[in-house]
Amino acid sequence: KRTEGMAIRRTGYDGWLRNIAVALGNAPPSEEICNALNQHADDASAVVREHVAWALRQQAEKAARQHPDSHRTLQPATLGK
């Protein structure tokens, strides 16, 4: 009832998850973000999986750029799949 007439109704649940994945991919690198994204890495929706994989790559690339000399960067579980 609280979302009647709102854009979230038009995007649907999968669209909402896709948008969240894009936002998290654009966020500063964070292990917590990677953990949250990994929870949807095997989502039933191909669109969600694709955007989660993109977001995880973005997180890993940002972490590597932030700490180029470090051997420890964010290693999202799905990157090795």
MDAnalysis code that builds the backbone (N, CA, C; Angstrom):
import MDAnalysis as mda
import numpy as np

u = mda.Universe.empty(243, n_residues=81, atom_resindex=np.repeat(np.arange(81), 3), trajectory=True)
u.add_TopologyAttr("name", ["N", "CA", "C"] * 81)
u.add_TopologyAttr("resid", np.arange(1, 82))
u.add_TopologyAttr("resname", ["LYS", "ARG", "THR", "GLU", "GLY", "MET", "ALA", "ILE", "ARG", "ARG", "THR", "GLY", "TYR", "ASP", "GLY", "TRP", "LEU", "ARG", "ASN", "ILE", "ALA", "VAL", "ALA", "LEU", "GLY", "ASN", "ALA", "PRO", "PRO", "SER", "GLU", "GLU", "ILE", "CYS", "ASN", "ALA", "LEU", "ASN", "GLN", "HIS", "ALA", "ASP", "ASP", "ALA", "SER", "ALA", "VAL", "VAL", "ARG", "GLU", "HIS", "VAL", "ALA", "TRP", "ALA", "LEU", "ARG", "GLN", "GLN", "ALA", "GLU", "LYS", "ALA", "ALA", "ARG", "GLN", "HIS", "PRO", "ASP", "SER", "HIS", "ARG", "THR", "LEU", "GLN", "PRO", "ALA", "THR", "LEU", "GLY", "LYS"])
u.atoms.positions = np.array([
    [0.825, -1.191, 0.000],
    [0.000, 0.000, 0.000],
    [0.875, 1.263, 0.000],
    [1.986, 1.208, 0.766],
    [2.850, 2.388, 0.878],
    [3.580, 2.719, -0.415],
    [3.685, 1.771, -1.336],
    [4.415, 2.041, -2.585],
    [3.485, 2.298, -3.773],
    [2.188, 2.376, -3.532],
    [1.251, 2.623, -4.635],
    [1.615, 3.919, -5.352],
    [1.678, 3.851, -6.689],
    [1.982, 5.017, -7.501],
    [3.455, 5.377, -7.559],
    [4.299, 4.615, -6.919],
    [5.733, 4.910, -6.903],
    [6.451, 4.120, -8.004],
    [7.596, 4.636, -8.396],
    [8.386, 4.003, -9.460],
    [8.784, 2.572, -9.106],
    [8.968, 2.281, -7.847],
    [9.388, 0.926, -7.457],
    [8.365, -0.107, -7.907],
    [7.121, 0.281, -7.993],
    [6.089, -0.635, -8.468],
    [6.278, -0.934, -9.947],
    [6.715, 0.054, -10.707],
    [6.906, -0.140, -12.148],
    [8.139, -0.985, -12.444],
    [9.187, -0.831, -11.649],
    [10.416, -1.577, -11.921],
    [10.299, -3.030, -11.502],
    [9.489, -3.323, -10.530],
    [9.350, -4.686, -10.026],
    [10.544, -5.075, -9.153],
    [10.436, -6.214, -8.545],
    [11.464, -6.663, -7.605],
    [12.807, -6.878, -8.297],
    [12.806, -7.535, -9.458],
    [14.070, -7.768, -10.174],
    [14.712, -6.455, -10.602],
    [13.912, -5.523, -11.072],
    [14.433, -4.211, -11.447],
    [14.998, -3.463, -10.254],
    [14.342, -3.622, -9.127],
    [14.813, -3.000, -7.889],
    [16.166, -3.580, -7.490],
    [16.292, -4.911, -7.549],
    [17.578, -5.554, -7.232],
    [18.663, -5.141, -8.221],
    [18.298, -5.030, -9.495],
    [19.241, -4.575, -10.512],
    [19.740, -3.172, -10.175],
    [18.837, -2.283, -9.850],
    [19.212, -0.910, -9.521],
    [20.097, -0.843, -8.280],
    [19.808, -1.673, -7.301],
    [20.644, -1.716, -6.100],
    [22.042, -2.207, -6.457],
    [22.127, -3.223, -7.315],
    [23.440, -3.733, -7.731],
    [24.243, -2.643, -8.421],
    [23.603, -1.871, -9.288],
    [24.302, -0.783, -9.981],
    [24.787, 0.251, -8.970],
    [23.934, 0.610, -8.030],
    [24.330, 1.587, -7.009],
    [25.507, 1.073, -6.190],
    [25.473, -0.200, -5.819],
    [26.569, -0.762, -5.022],
    [27.845, -0.886, -5.850],
    [27.724, -1.144, -7.127],
    [28.897, -1.185, -7.986],
    [29.552, 0.177, -8.110],
    [28.760, 1.228, -8.009],
    [29.273, 2.592, -8.095],
    [29.758, 3.137, -6.754],
    [29.517, 2.417, -5.688],
    [29.926, 2.854, -4.347],
    [31.420, 2.611, -4.138],
    [32.003, 3.289, -3.149],
    [33.403, 3.009, -2.812],
    [33.574, 1.533, -2.443],
    [34.763, 0.986, -2.684],
    [34.973, -0.442, -2.415],
    [34.763, -0.787, -0.951],
    [34.109, -1.914, -0.743],
    [33.783, -2.349, 0.608],
    [33.565, -3.853, 0.630],
    [34.129, -4.481, 1.615],
    [33.928, -5.921, 1.774],
    [32.459, -6.226, 2.081],
    [31.819, -5.350, 2.849],
    [30.406, -5.532, 3.190],
    [29.535, -5.481, 1.934],
    [29.869, -4.575, 1.025],
    [29.117, -4.479, -0.228],
    [29.286, -5.759, -1.031],
    [30.509, -6.259, -1.121],
    [30.743, -7.507, -1.858],
    [29.964, -8.661, -1.229],
    [29.928, -8.706, 0.077],
    [29.171, -9.761, 0.760],
    [27.686, -9.661, 0.418],
    [27.153, -8.440, 0.419],
    [25.743, -8.244, 0.088],
    [25.465, -8.638, -1.363],
    [26.349, -8.235, -2.264],
    [26.168, -8.586, -3.671],
    [26.247, -10.095, -3.886],
    [27.174, -10.737, -3.213],
    [27.335, -12.184, -3.373],
    [26.089, -12.958, -2.973],
    [25.257, -12.376, -2.118],
    [24.016, -13.045, -1.721],
    [23.056, -13.187, -2.900],
    [23.256, -12.385, -3.952],
    [22.380, -12.434, -5.126],
    [23.122, -12.871, -6.381],
    [24.331, -13.400, -6.218],
    [25.130, -13.818, -7.376],
    [24.470, -14.962, -8.143],
    [23.666, -15.757, -7.479],
    [22.987, -16.882, -8.125],
    [21.479, -16.650, -8.201],
    [21.077, -15.394, -8.289],
    [19.659, -15.039, -8.344],
    [18.978, -15.730, -9.519],
    [17.707, -15.969, -9.394],
    [16.948, -16.622, -10.462],
    [16.872, -15.748, -11.715],
    [16.958, -14.448, -11.549],
    [16.857, -13.523, -12.674],
    [18.224, -13.327, -13.335],
    [18.283, -13.551, -14.638],
    [19.526, -13.345, -15.381],
    [19.950, -11.879, -15.336],
    [18.994, -10.973, -15.355],
    [19.303, -9.539, -15.302],
    [19.969, -9.195, -13.979],
    [19.455, -9.726, -12.897],
    [20.047, -9.469, -11.576],
    [21.437, -10.068, -11.521],
    [21.606, -11.303, -11.967],
    [22.933, -11.947, -11.953],
    [23.945, -11.141, -12.748],
    [23.545, -10.668, -13.927],
    [24.444, -9.900, -14.782],
    [24.892, -8.602, -14.092],
    [23.966, -7.912, -13.471],
    [24.301, -6.645, -12.834],
    [25.076, -6.852, -11.530],
    [24.795, -7.925, -10.835],
    [25.573, -8.254, -9.634],
    [27.010, -8.566, -10.031],
    [27.195, -9.340, -11.095],
    [28.557, -9.665, -11.554],
    [29.301, -8.393, -11.941],
    [28.613, -7.478, -12.648],
    [29.220, -6.197, -13.019],
    [29.631, -5.421, -11.769],
    [28.732, -5.355, -10.798],
    [29.004, -4.603, -9.573],
    [30.182, -5.198, -8.810],
    [30.274, -6.511, -8.777],
    [31.397, -7.158, -8.099],
    [32.715, -6.848, -8.806],
    [32.691, -6.839, -10.130],
    [33.907, -6.464, -10.870],
    [34.301, -5.022, -10.571],
    [33.307, -4.131, -10.529],
    [33.589, -2.730, -10.220],
    [34.215, -2.598, -8.839],
    [33.665, -3.309, -7.877],
    [34.193, -3.263, -6.519],
    [35.638, -3.758, -6.480],
    [35.912, -4.852, -7.165],
    [37.268, -5.407, -7.180],
    [38.247, -4.463, -7.863],
    [37.830, -3.862, -8.978],
    [38.708, -2.933, -9.701],
    [39.001, -1.691, -8.861],
    [38.001, -1.169, -8.192],
    [38.204, 0.013, -7.347],
    [39.138, -0.305, -6.189],
    [38.948, -1.468, -5.589],
    [39.809, -1.856, -4.472],
    [41.252, -1.993, -4.936],
    [41.450, -2.567, -6.119],
    [42.798, -2.734, -6.653],
    [43.442, -1.384, -6.947],
    [42.662, -0.435, -7.480],
    [43.198, 0.905, -7.754],
    [43.497, 1.659, -6.467],
    [42.692, 1.436, -5.462],
    [42.868, 2.128, -4.190],
    [44.114, 1.644, -3.459],
    [44.444, 0.375, -3.639],
    [45.594, -0.235, -2.961],
    [46.438, -1.005, -3.972],
    [47.090, -0.312, -4.908],
    [47.807, -1.009, -5.989],
    [48.979, -1.860, -5.515],
    [49.583, -1.513, -4.393],
    [50.734, -2.275, -3.910],
    [50.344, -3.364, -2.930],
    [49.086, -3.411, -2.601],
    [48.622, -4.392, -1.629],
    [48.329, -5.715, -2.318],
    [48.649, -6.786, -1.650],
    [48.323, -8.113, -2.174],
    [46.920, -8.503, -1.776],
    [46.341, -7.735, -0.842],
    [44.991, -8.030, -0.386],
    [44.025, -7.019, -0.995],
    [43.230, -7.483, -1.930],
    [42.160, -6.665, -2.480],
    [40.863, -7.430, -2.273],
    [39.764, -6.774, -2.479],
    [38.478, -7.446, -2.352],
    [38.407, -8.558, -3.376],
    [38.072, -9.718, -2.950],
    [37.966, -10.864, -3.840],
    [36.557, -11.420, -3.781],
    [35.623, -10.818, -4.494],
    [34.258, -11.338, -4.499],
    [34.244, -12.782, -4.956],
    [33.427, -13.573, -4.311],
    [33.376, -15.009, -4.586],
    [33.047, -15.316, -6.036],
    [32.236, -14.491, -6.660],
    [31.798, -14.814, -8.022],
    [32.835, -14.483, -9.081],
    [33.869, -13.764, -8.741],
    [34.871, -13.411, -9.754],
    [35.598, -14.640, -10.264],
    [35.729, -15.643, -9.435],
    [36.445, -16.842, -9.859],
    [35.590, -17.828, -10.609],
    [34.274, -17.554, -10.706],
    [33.362, -18.515, -11.351],
    [33.467, -18.436, -12.848],
])
